[in-house]
Amino acid sequence: MLATVQRVSSAEIVIDGEIFTSIGDGCLMFVCVEKDDMSQNINNMVNKLLNFRMLDGPKGITSSPLNDSGKEVLIVSQFTLAAITNKGNKPSFHKAAEPDNAKLMYDEFVREFKKSFPNVKEGKFGAFMEISLTNIGPVTFNFKT
């Protein structure tokens, strides 16, 4: 499982010209399910994202975790995180999970995340989305479990 997380002051998803969802201060999480991922990968990723010190806190930059922060989270499925880009001039997506399995795992990830962090919104799996964001810092982290 892969994730790219960006600290944002706002993020918005537009689908078919209409605002689908948005958040204010928090994190935008792009999540990718890989072919061999299992439930343990989901649990590990949720724990990592909730407890990783990516927010500013009383001890300075990146001293506080998302958990108990009161921030908002927007989770978006993005299979292109699994792209193999180091060979040739065309990406290969053979490490990404098949869409049906990816949807099941993505839904499980969101459910598990919401158990510990209720202020979550999400994109629409498989939809073409226009995503706008205002990155803070910029601060962006990549994760793999």
Short mmCIF file of the C-alpha atoms (twelve columns), coordinates in Angstrom:
data_MODEL
# 
_entry.id   MODEL 
# 
loop_
_atom_site.group_PDB 
_atom_site.id 
_atom_site.type_symbol 
_atom_site.label_atom_id 
_atom_site.label_alt_id 
_atom_site.label_comp_id 
_atom_site.label_asym_id 
_atom_site.label_seq_id 
_atom_site.Cartn_x 
_atom_site.Cartn_y 
_atom_site.Cartn_z 
_atom_site.pdbx_PDB_model_num 
ATOM 1   C CA . MET A 1   0.000   0.000  0.000   1 
ATOM 2   C CA . LEU A 2   1.231   3.451  -0.909  1 
ATOM 3   C CA . ALA A 3   0.198   6.907  0.248   1 
ATOM 4   C CA . THR A 4   1.232   10.453 -0.527  1 
ATOM 5   C CA . VAL A 5   0.105   12.957 2.086   1 
ATOM 6   C CA . GLN A 6   0.116   16.718 1.669   1 
ATOM 7   C CA . ARG A 7   -0.565  19.237 4.407   1 
ATOM 8   C CA . VAL A 8   -3.175  21.648 3.088   1 
ATOM 9   C CA . SER A 9   -5.025  24.761 4.162   1 
ATOM 10  C CA . SER A 10  -7.816  23.647 1.800   1 
ATOM 11  C CA . ALA A 11  -8.601  21.000 -0.813  1 
ATOM 12  C CA . GLU A 12  -11.573 20.512 -3.104  1 
ATOM 13  C CA . ILE A 13  -12.790 17.821 -5.490  1 
ATOM 14  C CA . VAL A 14  -14.889 18.663 -8.532  1 
ATOM 15  C CA . ILE A 15  -16.619 15.907 -10.527 1 
ATOM 16  C CA . ASP A 16  -18.519 16.701 -13.739 1 
ATOM 17  C CA . GLY A 17  -18.249 20.431 -13.048 1 
ATOM 18  C CA . GLU A 18  -19.810 20.199 -9.567  1 
ATOM 19  C CA . ILE A 19  -18.126 20.442 -6.197  1 
ATOM 20  C CA . PHE A 20  -18.160 16.907 -4.794  1 
ATOM 21  C CA . THR A 21  -16.441 17.572 -1.444  1 
ATOM 22  C CA . SER A 22  -13.914 19.825 0.239   1 
ATOM 23  C CA . ILE A 23  -11.917 20.294 3.425   1 
ATOM 24  C CA . GLY A 24  -10.219 23.144 5.199   1 
ATOM 25  C CA . ASP A 25  -7.048  22.886 7.296   1 
ATOM 26  C CA . GLY A 26  -5.724  19.319 7.328   1 
ATOM 27  C CA . CYS A 27  -4.272  16.657 5.065   1 
ATOM 28  C CA . LEU A 28  -4.992  15.421 1.565   1 
ATOM 29  C CA . MET A 29  -4.139  11.717 1.308   1 
ATOM 30  C CA . PHE A 30  -3.671  9.965  -2.020  1 
ATOM 31  C CA . VAL A 31  -3.870  6.200  -1.419  1 
ATOM 32  C CA . CYS A 32  -2.906  3.329  -3.727  1 
ATOM 33  C CA . VAL A 33  -3.633  -0.349 -3.186  1 
ATOM 34  C CA . GLU A 34  -0.987  -2.642 -4.653  1 
ATOM 35  C CA . LYS A 35  -1.528  -6.121 -6.018  1 
ATOM 36  C CA . ASP A 36  -0.230  -8.057 -2.989  1 
ATOM 37  C CA . ASP A 37  -1.723  -5.860 -0.257  1 
ATOM 38  C CA . MET A 38  -3.675  -7.484 2.560   1 
ATOM 39  C CA . SER A 39  -5.607  -6.229 5.581   1 
ATOM 40  C CA . GLN A 40  -2.388  -5.993 7.570   1 
ATOM 41  C CA . ASN A 41  -1.076  -3.434 5.064   1 
ATOM 42  C CA . ILE A 42  -4.203  -1.369 5.662   1 
ATOM 43  C CA . ASN A 43  -3.828  -1.507 9.456   1 
ATOM 44  C CA . ASN A 44  -0.138  -0.615 9.222   1 
ATOM 45  C CA . MET A 45  -0.849  2.333  6.912   1 
ATOM 46  C CA . VAL A 46  -3.682  3.678  9.079   1 
ATOM 47  C CA . ASN A 47  -1.473  3.490  12.185  1 
ATOM 48  C CA . LYS A 48  1.452   5.114  10.384  1 
ATOM 49  C CA . LEU A 49  -0.625  7.988  9.003   1 
ATOM 50  C CA . LEU A 50  -2.350  8.688  12.309  1 
ATOM 51  C CA . ASN A 51  0.833   8.646  14.392  1 
ATOM 52  C CA . PHE A 52  3.472   10.062 12.030  1 
ATOM 53  C CA . ARG A 53  4.567   13.521 13.170  1 
ATOM 54  C CA . MET A 54  3.682   15.539 10.083  1 
ATOM 55  C CA . LEU A 55  1.989   18.555 11.681  1 
ATOM 56  C CA . ASP A 56  3.461   21.553 13.409  1 
ATOM 57  C CA . GLY A 57  3.124   21.495 17.162  1 
ATOM 58  C CA . PRO A 58  4.433   23.084 20.343  1 
ATOM 59  C CA . LYS A 59  7.897   21.693 19.635  1 
ATOM 60  C CA . GLY A 60  8.063   23.126 16.117  1 
ATOM 61  C CA . ILE A 61  7.735   21.841 12.584  1 
ATOM 62  C CA . THR A 62  6.630   18.207 12.256  1 
ATOM 63  C CA . SER A 63  6.362   17.625 15.987  1 
ATOM 64  C CA . SER A 64  2.703   16.557 16.200  1 
ATOM 65  C CA . PRO A 65  0.780   13.612 14.736  1 
ATOM 66  C CA . LEU A 66  -2.535  13.827 12.916  1 
ATOM 67  C CA . ASN A 67  -4.205  11.774 15.642  1 
ATOM 68  C CA . ASP A 68  -6.072  14.073 18.069  1 
ATOM 69  C CA . SER A 69  -5.239  17.140 15.940  1 
ATOM 70  C CA . GLY A 70  -8.763  18.269 15.111  1 
ATOM 71  C CA . LYS A 71  -7.720  18.678 11.464  1 
ATOM 72  C CA . GLU A 72  -9.696  17.456 8.464   1 
ATOM 73  C CA . VAL A 73  -8.631  14.657 6.128   1 
ATOM 74  C CA . LEU A 74  -9.544  14.100 2.493   1 
ATOM 75  C CA . ILE A 75  -8.756  10.585 1.217   1 
ATOM 76  C CA . VAL A 76  -8.509  9.972  -2.534  1 
ATOM 77  C CA . SER A 77  -7.782  6.694  -4.308  1 
ATOM 78  C CA . GLN A 78  -4.955  7.145  -6.830  1 
ATOM 79  C CA . PHE A 79  -3.682  4.018  -8.576  1 
ATOM 80  C CA . THR A 80  -1.014  5.983  -10.469 1 
ATOM 81  C CA . LEU A 81  1.109   6.047  -7.293  1 
ATOM 82  C CA . ALA A 82  2.031   2.466  -8.235  1 
ATOM 83  C CA . ALA A 83  3.437   3.547  -11.607 1 
ATOM 84  C CA . ILE A 84  6.811   2.128  -12.573 1 
ATOM 85  C CA . THR A 85  8.603   5.043  -14.227 1 
ATOM 86  C CA . ASN A 86  12.265  4.066  -14.315 1 
ATOM 87  C CA . LYS A 87  12.131  2.078  -17.574 1 
ATOM 88  C CA . GLY A 88  11.250  3.543  -20.945 1 
ATOM 89  C CA . ASN A 89  8.968   6.485  -21.599 1 
ATOM 90  C CA . LYS A 90  5.613   5.005  -20.603 1 
ATOM 91  C CA . PRO A 91  4.447   4.175  -17.056 1 
ATOM 92  C CA . SER A 92  3.668   0.591  -16.130 1 
ATOM 93  C CA . PHE A 93  0.900   -0.056 -13.612 1 
ATOM 94  C CA . HIS A 94  1.385   -3.802 -13.153 1 
ATOM 95  C CA . LYS A 95  1.981   -3.383 -9.393  1 
ATOM 96  C CA . ALA A 96  -1.415  -1.729 -8.826  1 
ATOM 97  C CA . ALA A 97  -4.299  -3.899 -7.612  1 
ATOM 98  C CA . GLU A 98  -7.077  -4.801 -10.027 1 
ATOM 99  C CA . PRO A 99  -9.954  -2.283 -9.758  1 
ATOM 100 C CA . ASP A 100 -12.464 -4.578 -7.999  1 
ATOM 101 C CA . ASN A 101 -9.974  -5.647 -5.333  1 
ATOM 102 C CA . ALA A 102 -8.584  -2.122 -5.027  1 
ATOM 103 C CA . LYS A 103 -12.097 -0.776 -4.348  1 
ATOM 104 C CA . LEU A 104 -12.668 -3.333 -1.566  1 
ATOM 105 C CA . MET A 105 -9.299  -2.566 0.031   1 
ATOM 106 C CA . TYR A 106 -9.727  1.199  -0.364  1 
ATOM 107 C CA . ASP A 107 -13.151 1.029  1.315   1 
ATOM 108 C CA . GLU A 108 -11.635 -1.013 4.149   1 
ATOM 109 C CA . PHE A 109 -8.849  1.559  4.524   1 
ATOM 110 C CA . VAL A 110 -11.368 4.414  4.794   1 
ATOM 111 C CA . ARG A 111 -13.498 2.476  7.326   1 
ATOM 112 C CA . GLU A 112 -10.442 1.708  9.486   1 
ATOM 113 C CA . PHE A 113 -9.202  5.286  9.268   1 
ATOM 114 C CA . LYS A 114 -12.613 6.664  10.296  1 
ATOM 115 C CA . LYS A 115 -12.652 4.428  13.375  1 
ATOM 116 C CA . SER A 116 -9.783  6.456  14.835  1 
ATOM 117 C CA . PHE A 117 -10.241 9.766  13.030  1 
ATOM 118 C CA . PRO A 118 -13.865 10.765 12.378  1 
ATOM 119 C CA . ASN A 119 -13.302 14.000 10.449  1 
ATOM 120 C CA . VAL A 120 -12.745 12.300 7.079   1 
ATOM 121 C CA . LYS A 121 -14.103 13.035 3.630   1 
ATOM 122 C CA . GLU A 122 -13.261 11.076 0.509   1 
ATOM 123 C CA . GLY A 123 -13.147 11.245 -3.231  1 
ATOM 124 C CA . LYS A 124 -15.175 9.007  -5.538  1 
ATOM 125 C CA . PHE A 125 -13.359 5.776  -6.367  1 
ATOM 126 C CA . GLY A 126 -12.757 5.375  -10.117 1 
ATOM 127 C CA . ALA A 127 -14.130 8.796  -11.037 1 
ATOM 128 C CA . PHE A 128 -12.306 11.423 -13.046 1 
ATOM 129 C CA . MET A 129 -11.758 14.150 -10.457 1 
ATOM 130 C CA . GLU A 130 -10.414 17.663 -10.603 1 
ATOM 131 C CA . ILE A 131 -8.580  18.229 -7.328  1 
ATOM 132 C CA . SER A 132 -7.426  21.633 -6.219  1 
ATOM 133 C CA . LEU A 133 -5.390  22.190 -3.098  1 
ATOM 134 C CA . THR A 134 -3.365  24.748 -1.272  1 
ATOM 135 C CA . ASN A 135 -0.299  22.985 0.074   1 
ATOM 136 C CA . ILE A 136 1.197   24.332 3.282   1 
ATOM 137 C CA . GLY A 137 4.980   24.490 3.428   1 
ATOM 138 C CA . PRO A 138 5.050   22.771 1.000   1 
ATOM 139 C CA . VAL A 139 4.990   19.632 3.107   1 
ATOM 140 C CA . THR A 140 4.491   16.294 1.348   1 
ATOM 141 C CA . PHE A 141 5.302   12.783 2.637   1 
ATOM 142 C CA . ASN A 142 5.344   9.432  0.842   1 
ATOM 143 C CA . PHE A 143 4.538   6.189  2.676   1 
ATOM 144 C CA . LYS A 144 4.777   2.494  1.823   1 
ATOM 145 C CA . THR A 145 3.670   -0.506 3.874   1 
# 
